[in-house]
Amino acid sequence: MSSSPQPTTTWPDLPSAHPLLQFHSRLPKVIEESGHPHIWGVTLTTSTPPAFSTLLILQKYLRSVSNDVDKAAENLTKTLKWRKEFGLDQEDNTIEEFGPDFEGLGYVTKLGKNDGKEDIVTWNVYGAVKDLKKPFGDLQRFLRWRIGLMERAISHLHLSTTTRSIPDYGKGDDPHRIDQIHLYGGVSFLRMDPLVKAASKATIEIMQAHYPELLLRKFFVQVPLIMSWMFTAISLFVSAETAKKFQVISYKENLAKELGNAEGIPKDLGGNGPDLATLEKRLESDKA
């Protein structure tokens, strides 16, 4: 696999004892143990001085464990092993096609903000599912689709070429994160189907273990007021830091306001943009 292009900028100066440099010194062992140096479009390198994009990935893992270098190295090793076993980061980057069973279920778009910056968003449209057995009946197939959606979103963060560094833990926000919006219009909340429950549980576990510091905000939209407790319960299965990013919205028209009336929100969700399929095509066109 060819190396990802490296940005020419440099990371802010770091003292020799800085956790990020300590973590980087562990990288040869991490790569050797995992047998896989690729993640999110970045090829991790052990060069000196450290490559900007490599530090970017290491910083995400460090921040996720409050600068615990040992734990960060352990978690990154597990993630790289998992990516290799799962078949991610292959030479052939062709997007796997899942056919009509997943049509309309997920999208990746962007939101334009008043400060000129953009947020990348993944949308899960659960109301689009007519037959639960089709997308959720084969758990591994569903996970390949769901992880593929996440990987597509991450590709729009351009982590291999960005020149925006990530502040140290506790000293500012990570600028390279994604919004997640789950739309539940048309979904019955009287009983969670076992297939959906299993898929949700497995997805949460994978995201927690292998996608640290990538969630900016998570919105649960069109949830009946009486069922809000359900999403409070979901918070018990994630870290306290992640749970803080959750927000339940009962009326879909309120989503645009909660997102700061950003550009790129469909009209039926309170914005002034086209449908999600059109917004996704625009994003892909911009990338090309």
N, C-alpha and C positions, 0 to 999 in steps of 0.2 A: 504493500500500500504506500502511495507516495506521501511525502510529508506535507502537512498543511502549511500554507504560506505564513510566514512570521512577520508581524508588524515591526516597523523600524524604531518605534518609540521605546523608551525605557521606563521601567517601573520606578516610582519614587525611591530615593535612597533608603537603604535598610541597614541598620546596625548588624554587625556580624552575629549577634546572639538572637536576632529576630526569629520568631517561630516560623515564619515563612521560609527563611533560609535553612533553618533546621529541618523543616519538612522536605525542602528540595534536596538536601543531602541524603535523605532516605529514599529518594526516587529511584536510584539504580536497583535497590533491593525490591522495591514495589513492582517495578517493571519486570524484573527477573522472575519474581514469584507469580505474577499474573500472566506473564507471557503475552501481554497485550498493552501497547502504549497509546491506544487511540480512544478518544472520548469527545463527543459533541463537536466533531469537526476539527479537533485539535490533536496533533501528535505530540505527546509529552516527550520532552528531551531533557537530558542531564547535562547539557552544555553549561559552561561558565563564561560570561555571566548568564544567569538563567533567562530563557526566552520569555517574552512578555506573556504570550498566550499560555505557557506552562504555569507561570505564576498565577494567572487568572484562575485556572482550574484548582490549583492547590489552595488558593485563598478561599474559594467557595467551601472546600472541605474543612479547612481550618475554622472558618466562621461557624460552620454547622455544629462544631463540638467545642466552641468557646476556647479556641487556640490550644486544644490538647493535641500535641503533635503525634503522640503514639496512637491515639484513637483515629486521628485523621488518616494516618498512614494505613492503619488496619482497614478503615472503611473504603479508602480508595482502592486498595488491593482487592477487596471483595467485589467492588463495582467493576473493575477492569476484568476480573475473572468472569463475572456474570455477563458482561458485554460480549466477551469472547464466546462463551457457551451459548448465549442467546442468538448469536449470529449477526450482531450489529457491527458497523464499521467495515463492511466488506468492500472490496474493490469495485464491485458492481453496485452502484448506488441507486439502482432502479427501485422506485417505490412499489411495494407489493400491492397488487390489486385484490380487493376483497369482494368485489361484486355488489349486487343490489342489496344483499343482506345488511350492509353497512351504509347504504346510500342515505345521505341527509343526517347521519348520526353525529358527525364531527366535522369541525371546520377550524382553520387557522386564519386569523385576520390581524389587522393592526388598528390601533386607536391613535389618532393625532391629537396632541394636547396643545394647550394654549402657549406653552413655552417652546413650541417647535419640536419637541421630542416625541417619540412614539413608544407605545406599549404593544407588545405582541400578545395575542389572546388565543387561547384554545376554547372552543365552544363544544359542549356535549348536549345534543338535542334529544333528550330521552323520550320526548313525546313523538319523535319520528319512528319509534320502534313499534311495528304492528304485530309482530310475532316474536316473543321473547326468545324462543328456542333458536331462532336464526342467528342473531349476533351473540347471544350469551350461552347457547347450548354447548359450544366447543370452547372451553375456558382458555386453552392455549392459543387458539385462533383469535379470540377476543383480545387477549393480552398483546399479541403481535400487532393487532390493529391499534389498540390504545397506546402502546409504546411508540408505534410509528407516528401517531398524531403528535405525541410529545416531542419526538425527535425532529419532526418537520418544524414545529414551533421553535425549537432551540436553534435550528439552522438559520433562522431569521435574526438571531441575536448576533451572528457573525463573530463568535468568540475567537476564531483563529486570526482575525484581522483587526478587531477593535483596538482602539488606542485609549480607552477609558479604563483606568485601573479600578480595583475594588478596595475601599478603605479597610483598615484593620478592624477586627472584631470590636464592636462597641464604639466605633468612631465615625459612623456614617452608614448610609444605605448602599447596598449593592445595586448598581444601575442595570445589571444584566439579569432580569427576572421576567416572569410571564404571569399574566392574569389568566385565571381559569373561570369560565362561566358555565354553569350547568342549568339548562332550561328544562323544567318539569311540567310544562303545559300539556294537559291530556293524560298525565300519569296518575294512576290510582294509588293512593297512599294507604289504602285500607290494609294491605298485606304485601310485604316485600317478597317477591318471588325468590325462591332458593337460588336460582341461577344468577339472578341479579345480585343477590347478597354475596355469593361466592366470588363473582367477578369484581364487585366493589372492594371486598376485603383483600383480594389478591393485588388489585391495582394500588390500593393504599399502601400495602406492605412494600411493593416495588418502588413506588415513588418516595417513600420514606427512606428506604435503604440506598437507592441508587441515583436520586435526583435532588441532592441537597442544595439549598439556597437558590432554588429556581422559581419558587412561588412568590409572586408579589401580593396578589389578592385572589380570593376564591369566593365567588358569588353563587348562591343557590336561589334560583329565580322561579317564581310561580309556585311557591310552596304555600299551601293553605295555612293561615294563621294558627289553626288548631294543631297543625303537625310540626310546628317550628321546633318542638322539643326533640324531634327525631334527629335534627342536625346538630343540636346541642350534644346529643348522645354520641354522634360520630366523632365529636371533638375528643372523646375519651380515648380514641384509638390513634391519635396523632400527638406530636409534641405540643407543649403549651405554646411555644413560639409559633407553630403552624396554626394552631387553633385560633390565635389572635387575628389571623388573616381571613377567617371565615365570616361571611355575612349572608343572612337569609333575607330575601326580598319576596314578599307575597304578590305584589302587583308588578307585572312585567314593565309597565309604562314608567316605573320609578327607576329602572336600571340606568338610564342615561344620566339622570341626576346624580346617582351614586358614583358614576364614573366621571363626574365632573363635566358632563355634557361634551365629552370628547367627540371629535369627528370620527365617523366610521361605525356608528351604531345604527342598526336598522330602524326604520320608522315605527314598526310595531313594538319596539322596545323603548320607545320614547325619544329616539334620535331622528336624524334626517337623512340617513343613508339607505342604500338598497339592501336587498336580502343578503344573507350570509354567503351564499354560493357566489354571488357577484363580487362581494368584498374579498373573498378568498382568491378569486381569479385575478383581481387587481394586485393583491400582494404577491402572487406568484409571478405576475407580469413584471412588477417592479424588480423582483429578485433577478429575473432573467436579463 
